[in-house]
Amino acid sequence: MLQSISCGKGRELPLARGVSEGPQRQTRPSQARRAILSRIAVLRVPLAAVLLAWALAPLPPHAAAEDPPQLNEPPEGFVALFNGKNLDGWIGRGHFDPRRLATMSPEERADFDKDNAASLAAHWRVEDGEIVNDGQGVYLTTGREYGDFELLVDWKMVSPNTDSGIYLRGCPQVQIWDPENPREVKNGAPRGSGALWNNNADAPGRFPTVKADRPVGEWNTFRIRMVGDRVTVHFNGQLVVDDAVMNNFWDRESPMFARGVIQLQTHGGEMRFRNVFLRELGDESE
């Protein structure tokens, strides 16, 4: 590389450092480019931090894949039989043939209702949005009657060896029991809950098609559909009774009552219920 150039008459001028005698590509960035790169380097760290914070930020509620359902808030098309706060809309009634009501005098009916109300108050309560029974007393009974319906109910057996169930139109029952209860082995408890145990011994639906019970202390869910005298039960998402005729417990020679109350039955240990929803079905039995 030349260090100077001749200007004639013996004079030479030194070349600026980095300048060659011929056209060559610069090996270093220009001053302007160096300034731009310097600014980008300064911005790079804060920008990365911003991007990281954005990526780790929680999604807003509306962006979640699926919000959990609110406790005791009915799904579309259903009404809540339990409001999550108190037992308004419910009465007390035990294992009782509903046909007897028509035979009572006004005085007898008043005493009957009074005794049932006292038992309900003593053994049923609401706690943390859940219906709680101590294993004794009358059954929690709807204050009105229903014909064809679809019923959703969550239940939890708190104490082992407890017995419970759902009475439909005043008749027992969609069975709830502890499959591990040694006292109930002979009655079929190891086969699980969810069936129409009070049906005739040889009747379809008396025992569940599959055992779907969760361990004692965990929540379970029934979806019960009753149209006419036929009942279908889904238990924890599994079909356990498929359109089986429910026998009239009070008169096995007669058909099921056309209308009646729904009862939450318990005895022998603490039971809890929540998310009790009902949808009445029309003529189309949708």
FITI-708634 format. One record per residue (C-alpha): residue in one letter; z, x, y. Coordinates in steps of 0.5 Angstrom, whole numbers, padded with zeros to 4 digits, always signed. Each point is the difference from the previous one (the first is absolute). Example, Ala and Ser with C-alpha at 12.3 -4.5 7.8 and 13.67 -1.06 7.14 Angstrom:
residues 2
a+0016+0025-0009 s-0002+0002+0007 
END
This chain:
residues 286
m+0000+0000+0000 l-0002+0003+0007 q+0006+0001+0005 s-0005+0001+0006 i-0007-0002+0002 s-0004+0005+0005 c-0002-0003+0006 g-0005+0006+0002 k+0001+0006+0004 g+0005+0002-0005 r+0005-0005+0002 e+0004-0004-0006 l+0004-0006+0000 p+0005-0002-0005 l-0001-0006-0004 a+0006-0005+0000 r+0004+0000-0006 g-0003-0005-0005 v-0007+0000+0002 s-0005+0003-0004 e-0007+0002+0001 g-0003-0005-0003 p+0001-0008-0001 q+0006-0001-0005 r+0004-0006-0002 q+0007+0001+0003 t+0006+0001-0005 r+0005-0003+0005 p+0001-0007+0002 s-0002-0001+0008 q+0006-0001+0004 a-0001-0007+0001 r+0000-0001-0007 r+0006+0004-0001 a+0003-0005+0005 i-0002-0006-0004 l+0003+0003-0007 s+0006+0001+0004 r+0001-0007+0002 i-0002-0003-0007 a+0006+0005-0003 v+0005-0003+0005 l-0002-0007-0002 r+0000+0001-0007 v+0007+0000-0002 p+0002-0006+0004 l-0006-0004-0003 a+0002+0002-0007 a+0007-0003+0002 v-0003-0006+0002 l-0004-0001-0006 l+0006+0001-0004 a+0004-0005+0003 w-0005-0005+0000 a-0001+0001-0007 l+0007+0000-0002 a+0002-0006+0004 p+0002-0007-0003 l-0005-0005-0001 p+0002-0006+0005 p+0002-0006-0004 h-0006-0004+0001 a-0004+0006-0004 a+0004+0000-0006 a-0004-0001-0006 e+0005-0006-0002 d+0006-0003+0004 p+0006-0002-0005 p+0001-0007+0000 q+0006-0003+0004 l+0006-0002-0004 n+0000-0008-0001 e-0006-0001+0004 p-0005-0004-0004 p-0007+0002-0002 e-0006-0004+0003 g+0000-0007-0003 f+0008+0000-0002 v+0006-0002+0003 a+0007+0003+0000 l+0005-0004-0004 f+0005+0006+0002 n+0000+0002+0007 g+0004+0006-0001 k+0006-0002+0004 n+0004-0006-0003 l-0001-0005-0005 d-0003-0005+0004 g-0004-0005-0004 w+0004+0001-0006 i+0005-0004-0004 g+0004+0001-0006 r-0001-0003-0007 g+0002+0003-0007 h-0003-0001-0007 f-0001-0008+0002 d-0005-0005-0003 p-0003-0003+0007 r-0001-0007-0003 r+0007-0001+0000 l+0000+0000+0008 a-0003-0007+0000 t+0006-0002-0004 m+0005+0002+0005 s+0003-0004+0005 p+0001+0002+0007 e+0007+0002-0001 e-0002+0004-0006 r-0006+0003+0003 a+0004+0002+0006 d+0006+0003-0004 f-0006+0004-0004 d-0003+0003+0006 k+0007+0002+0003 d+0002+0004-0006 n-0007+0003-0001 a+0000+0002+0007 a+0007+0003-0001 s-0002+0004-0006 l-0006+0003+0004 a+0004+0002+0006 a+0005+0004-0005 h-0006+0004-0004 w-0006+0000+0004 r-0001+0004+0006 v-0005+0004+0004 e+0000+0007+0001 d-0005+0005+0003 g-0006-0005+0000 e+0002-0001-0008 i+0003-0006-0003 v+0006+0002-0004 n+0004-0004-0006 d+0006+0003-0003 g-0002-0003-0007 q+0004-0006+0000 g-0001-0007+0003 v-0005-0005+0001 y-0007+0002+0001 l-0004+0001+0006 t-0004-0007+0001 t-0006-0001+0005 g+0002-0006+0004 r-0007-0004-0001 e-0004-0001-0007 y-0007+0003-0001 g-0006-0002-0004 d-0005+0005-0002 f+0001+0007+0003 e+0000+0007+0000 l+0006+0004+0001 l+0001+0007+0002 v+0007+0003-0001 d+0003+0007-0001 w+0007+0001-0004 k+0005+0006-0001 m+0005+0000-0006 v+0006+0004+0003 s+0004-0001-0006 p-0002+0002-0007 n+0000-0006-0005 t-0001-0005+0005 d-0004-0007-0001 s-0004-0003+0005 g-0006-0004+0001 i-0005-0005+0004 y+0001-0007-0001 l-0007-0004+0001 r+0001-0007+0002 g+0007+0000-0002 c-0002+0002-0007 p+0002+0007-0003 q-0003+0005+0000 v-0004+0006+0002 q+0005+0005-0004 i+0003+0006+0003 w+0005+0004-0004 d+0002+0007-0002 p-0005+0003-0006 e+0006+0005-0001 n+0005-0006-0001 p+0003+0001-0007 r+0002-0007+0000 e-0007-0003+0001 v-0004+0004-0005 k+0000-0006-0005 n-0002-0004+0006 g-0006+0004+0001 a+0002+0004+0006 p-0003+0007-0002 r-0007-0004+0001 g+0001+0000+0007 s+0001-0005+0006 g-0005-0005+0003 a-0001-0005-0005 l+0001-0007-0001 w+0006+0001-0005 n+0003-0007+0000 n-0007-0002-0003 n+0000-0003-0007 a+0001+0006-0005 d-0007+0000-0002 a-0003-0002+0006 p-0005+0005+0004 g+0003+0003+0006 r+0007+0001-0003 f+0000+0007+0000 p-0004+0005+0005 t-0007+0003-0003 v+0003+0007+0003 k+0006+0003+0002 a+0000+0001+0007 d+0007+0001+0002 r+0002+0006+0005 p+0007+0003-0001 v+0006-0004+0002 g+0001+0002+0007 e-0007+0000+0002 w-0004-0006+0004 n-0005-0004-0005 t-0005-0006+0003 f-0002-0006-0003 r-0006-0004+0002 i+0001-0007-0004 r-0006-0005+0001 m+0002-0007-0003 v-0006-0006+0000 g+0002-0006-0004 d+0004+0002-0006 r-0003+0007+0000 v+0003+0007+0002 t-0003+0006+0001 v+0004+0006+0002 h-0001+0007+0002 f+0005+0005+0000 n+0000+0007+0003 g-0007-0001+0001 q-0001-0002-0008 l-0002-0006-0003 v+0006-0002-0004 v-0001-0008-0001 d-0008-0003+0000 d+0000-0007+0002 a+0005-0002-0005 v+0003-0007+0000 m+0007-0001+0002 n+0004-0004-0004 n+0005-0005+0003 f+0007+0003-0002 w+0003-0007+0002 d-0004-0004-0004 r-0005+0003-0005 e-0003-0006-0002 s-0002-0001+0007 p-0005+0004+0005 m+0002+0004+0005 f+0003-0003+0007 a-0006-0001+0005 r+0005+0003+0005 g+0006+0004+0001 v+0005+0005+0003 i-0001+0007-0001 q+0007+0004-0002 l+0002+0007+0000 q+0004+0001-0006 t+0005+0005-0002 h+0007+0001-0004 g+0003+0006-0003 g-0001+0005+0006 e-0003+0002+0007 m-0007-0002+0001 r-0004+0001+0007 f-0006-0004+0002 r-0005+0001+0006 n-0007-0002+0002 v+0000-0007-0002 f-0006-0003+0002 l-0004-0006-0003 r-0007-0003+0001 e-0001-0007-0002 l-0006-0002-0003 g-0005-0006+0001 d-0004-0004-0004 e-0005+0006-0001 s+0006+0004-0003 e-0003+0006+0004 
END
